Amino acid sequence: MTAFDQGPATPVGTRSHTHPFLPFHPERLDQAEAIRRGTEFHQHLEARRSVRFFSPDPVPPEMIELAVAAANTAPSGAHQQPWKFVAVGDPALRHKIREAAEHEEHINYEGGRLPEAWREALGPLETDSDKSYLDTVPWIVVAFAEKSTPMPDGRLRKNYYVNESVGIACGLFIAALHSMGLATLTHTPNPMAFLTEILHRPSTERPYILFPIGYPAADCEVPDLARKPLNSALEFFRE
């Protein structure tokens, strides 16, 4: 045995596992590089905005696949990954979704279903029941939350922490779209059961968020809004 061949390393700690585990040794950055990357990432996301004015320019399906692949890395309760992303590029089907969404939104806005406080909160965004952008975008992606998952033996496995898990996955999905220069909007027409019917989804799933996806229009405008300052979003308990 040479000085460079010391035999098997002695483990720092010994653990007994019932299920398979793998070593995990991610890169540990020096603080300056870590802060640089964190600053760059924040500045990148700071430029993200929700968009309601889209270009009809095509978006290759590979970009949708990459965004869903990023979403699929999200942590989830008991690693059950209770999400399903359904991508719709067919113009006729997108129009059907638009008609159904506008029907519900017309009841919300013009029919008085929205409470007055909610109307006031939406005021600065100047939203209404017109969802014509659903015909303009090249893609609509609907995230569904899986309340339970069918198993090979026919049983239904109950999923846990579904809302939290799917919400995290959708956040990564949005960040991935932005990283590729795409824009989207978290559209949640209420109620959303029409998406289950139109997209032929099983009763074990429920619609979570509808994402229109495309490039911003050349004349796109967004509300002049400010994000919550850091001192309102973070509180430290230091030593």
N, C-alpha and C positions, 0 to 999 in steps of 0.2 A: 504494500500500500504506500503510495507516494504521499508527499505533503499536500498534493492537490486532490487526493482521493481519500476522503475521510469516511467513506461509507455513507449509509443512509442518514439523513439529518434527523435529529431528535425533535419530535414535534413540540412546539411551545406548550400546547395544551392537548389533552386527550379527551375526546368526546365520543360517546356511543350513540350512533344513529340507527333508527329502524328503517329509514328510507334513504335513498342515495343522496349524497351531498358532494359538492365539488369545491376545490379551493377557489377562492376569489381574491385576486390581488390587483385591483385597479391602479392605474398610474396615480402616484401622489405628487402633486405639483408643488413647487416652491411657492410661497405666499405671493410674491410679486406676479408670477405668471398666472396663478389662480385668480387674483384680483383683476388682472388684465383681461382674462377670458370672461370673467363675470361681468365686467364693465362693458365689454364688447357685446355680450349676449343681451344685456339689459338695453343697450342703445339700439340693437337690432329690433327687439320687441317693442321698444318705445315708439317706433315708427309704424307699428301695426295699427290699423283702424278697421272697424266694421264698415262694410260698404253696401250701399243699396243701388249704385249706378254701375252697371257692368258692361264690359265689351263682349260682343258675340264671338270674339276670336277663339279658335279651337284650343283646347287643352288636351295634350296626349294622356291616355289612360294610365301610362306609367307614372305620371305625377300623382294621380289619385292613389295608385298602389303604394307609392313611397310614403304618402301622408298616412295611409292606414297602417302601413308597416311600422311607422313611428308611433302611432297611437297604440299599436299592439304591444309596445314595450312598457306600457303603463303598469304600475303595481295594482294589484286588485285583491280584494278580500279572499283569503285562502287560495290565491292564485287561480280563481275560477274564471277570470276574464269574461265577465258577463256582458259582452257587447257584440253587436253585429252591425257592420257598415254596409248599406245598400246604395250602390252608385247608379244613377239614372242619367243616361245620355240621350235616350230616345226622345225626340221632340214631342211626339204625340203624348207620351206618358208624362213628360214634364208639364205639358199644357193641362193635362188632367189633374195633376197635383196643384197647379196654379188655380184652376177653377175651384177645387175643393177648399184650398187655403183661403181664397178670397171670399168664398161663401161664409166660412166661419168668422173671418175678420170683419166682414160687413156687419154681421150680427154684433160683434164686439164694439166696433166703432160707431156705426150708424144705428144699430139696434139697441144700444144702451146696455149691453152686457158688461162692458168695462166699468168698474166703479170710478167715481169722480176722482178719487185720490190717485188712482193708477193713470187716469187721463192726464192729470197735472204732472205726474212724474215723467210721462212720455212727451210732454209738450216741447221741450228743447230739441227733441229728435225729429219732430215734425213727421212722425209716421202716420200712416193711414191704411185703409183696407186695400189699396192698390199694390199688388204683388207682381207687376208685369216683369220684374227682373227674373222671375222664375221661368219665363219664356226666353229670356235673353241669354242667360248663362249656359255654357256648354254642359255643365254637370250640376245635378242636385245629388247630394249625398245625405242620406238619412241615417242617423245613429239610432239603433234600437237597443234597449236595455233588456237583457234576458233575465226574467224573473226566475226561471228555472231552465234547465238544460236537459234535453232528451238523452238518455244513456243507451248504449248498444243493446242492453237487455230489456229495453222498453220502459224502464223506470224514469221518473223525472227527478233530477237532482236539484234541490233547492239551492239557490245562490244567495250569498250573504254580502252585505255592504254594496249592493248593486248601484245605488245612486252615486255613492262616493267613487266607486271604481270607474263607472262609465264617465263621470264628470272629469276625472283625471285624464282618461284616454282622450276625451274630446279636447281638453286643453292642449295635449301634445299634438293632436291632429291639426288644430288651428296654428300652432307654432310651426309645424312642418309646412303647411300651406304657405305661410308668410315667408319662410326661408327660401321658397321657390318662386317668390314674386307674385303669388296668387292672393286673391282677396276672398273673403267670405263674410257671412253674417250668421249669427246664432238665432235662427228663426224658430219660434215655438208657438205656432198658432194653437189656440186653445178652444175646443178640444182637438186632439190630433189623431183620433181613431181612424180618420179617413186614410191615413198613411198605411195603416195595417191592412185595410181593405184593398187599396189600390196596388200595393206592392206584394200582396198575398203572403203576408207574414203570419207565422203561427201565433196561437193565443198565449204561448209562453213568453212572447216578446211584447214590449210596448214602445211606441215612438218616444224618443228622448229629445233630439234636436234635429232640425232640418237645416242643412248647410247648402245654400247656393254657392257655387264655386266658379270663379273665372278671373280674368284680369279686370282691373278697374277701367271704367270707360275713360276716354280721353278728356271728357269734361266732368269727371267725377268730382263731387263735393261731399264733404263730411261735416257734421256739426262742429262748431268751434267749442270744444269741451276741454277741460283740464282734468287730469287724473289725480286721484287722491295723493297728497304729499306723503312722503315716506314716514314722517313723524306722526301721521294719522293712521298709517297702515301697520306700524311696527312699534312694539313696546318691549324694552329690554329689562331684564332683572339681572344686573351685572353683579360681580363679586364686590 
